Amino acid sequence: MTAATNKPISAAKPPAEDPFCYGWRIVRRDIGDGYFDEELVPLRLIDLLHPEEGDQVLCNYDHQRRVRYLADVFLARTAELRRLRGGA
């Protein structure tokens, strides 16, 4: 049997090898005289839990697989309730 290891996940910053692995956010900074500079800032793991409007979150195959799994579980767990209520 394989033992699971719990590695702490840093919410402070993304991994150094790929800072944009979670996605990015466009941040506008006032540089004076009515001009603004826009910068792409990598998202942190905590930003995925508390997104802001305009955040660009990347979805990869593993993410899509987990979302589909959770959707199937939720549908299966609520199938009896939907049947009793007369839903599809």
Sequence and secondary structure as in RCSB ss.txt:
>XXXX:A:sequence
MTAATNKPISAAKPPAEDPFCYGWRIVRRDIGDGYFDEELVPLRLIDLLHPEEGDQVLCNYDHQRRVRYLADVFL
ARTAELRRLRGGA
>XXXX:A:secstr
          SSS  TT TTSSEEEEEEEEEETTEEEEEEEE  HHHHHS  TT EE   HHHHHHHHHHHHHHH
HHHHHHHHHTT  
